[in-house]
Amino acid sequence: MQNTIPAMPIVMMAISALIGIAIPVVLYIIFRKKGANHLPFWTGCVTFVLFALVLEQLAYSFLMKTALWITVANNVWFYGIVGGFMAGLFEETGRFVAFKTVLRKQRGNDTNALMYGAGHGGIEAVALLSVSMIINVIFCLQYNAGVPSSLGGSAEALAIAAAPSALFLAGGVERMLAVTIHVSLSVLVWFAAKDGKKFWLYPLAILLHLVVDAVAVILKGVGMGNWLIEGAVFVITLGLVFIAIAVWKKNHVAQAPEAIEESAVPEAQA
């Protein structure tokens, strides 16, 4: 008779799945109450899928066919830096393009930057965390019921049973930090798109995105534990939040509808 997977890791995975879904829902409600529009949230969702899951992956498929990839893949430092740069380049460019095009008429309300970040980071949380945790829970339930599963077998069940239950909450913590980062970076790119004199905030966002991702990948590559990695990312996230707050305070100005309309005229001629 097969051994069963304990209930606790299944519960932890279910909680993580709920966290991934709750993050965008809660932020959507909060930012709507603060006056944000609907469109930025859904634009953030679509932009992440298009730029991160489609265009970035196409770029990777090309890069992996080059001789350079062998060097990158075999060096954790190069791998972390290149991966961080790719994520930063595509996701921050996606934000910038979205703010300049789809959300052009929404730029008079700066709270929309926060709403966009909730959508961009929220759909990532659902896609990368909730979906995977739900699949894992389904597998665990099937395995414990003795039902053959295409999702895995005894090896996967033993790995889950042997892992500390709290480890399955790490994904939820990681996504909360990641969404915070996305909202913070959205603020930087928002003002870069809104004011040409602040364009430098866009490459800064790419650089900061690179740093966060590279640190996480490199620390994992050298064998650091998950919770220590989350601690390091937490410290970096705090730094990004402080930067975003400083940028917000310096650039956020309540504009009248007339001023918003006039500010778009030179842009249309550019």
C-alpha positions, 0 to 999 in steps of 0.5 A: 500500500502506498504512503500518503502525502500528509495533509499539512503540505497540501494545506500550505499549497492551497493557501499559497494558491489562494494568496496568488489569487487574493493579491490582485483582487484585494489590490484591485478593490483598494485602488478602485476605492482610491479612484483608479480606473478599470482599464489600467488593471486589465492592460497590466494583465495583457501587457505581462502576458504579451511581453513576458510570456510571449515576446520574452520567451521568443527572444529566449528561444533565439538566444538559446540557439546561439553559442553565447547561451552555453557560456550564460547557462553554465555560469550562475552570475551570467545566467542571473544577470542576463535573465534579470536584464531580459525580464527588466527589458521586456517588462519595463518596455511593456509598461512604457509602451502601455502607458504611452499608447493604451493608457495615454488618456488615463495618465491624468490620474496617477493612481492608475500607475498603481492599478496597472502594477496590480494587474501586471504583477497580479496576473503573474501571481496567478499564472506562476503561483496559483496555477502551479499550486492548484495543479500540485493540490490536485495531484496530491489528492489524486495520489492519496486517493490512489487515482493514477495521475498524469501530473506525477507519481511516487517520486513527486509524492515523496518529494512533496512529503519530505519537504518542510510544509512551510516551504510551500508558503514561500511562493506566496511570500515571494509573490507578495514581494513581487507584486510590490516590486511591480507596483513600485516599478510601475510608478517609475515608468509611469512618470517616465512616460508622462514627462519626457524629462523624466525618461531616465526613470524608464532605464532605471526601472530596467536596471532595478528589475535586473538587480532584483531578479539577478540577486534571487537567481544568483543566491539560489544558484550558490545554494542559499535557502529559500527563506534567506533568499526571500529575506534578501529580496525583502530588503531590496523590495523595501528599497524599491518602495522607498524609491517609488514613494520619493518619485511619487511625491516629487512628480505627482500633481493633481491635474485638471481635465483641461491641463491633461488634455493640453499636455497630450497635444505636444506628444501627439505631434512628436 
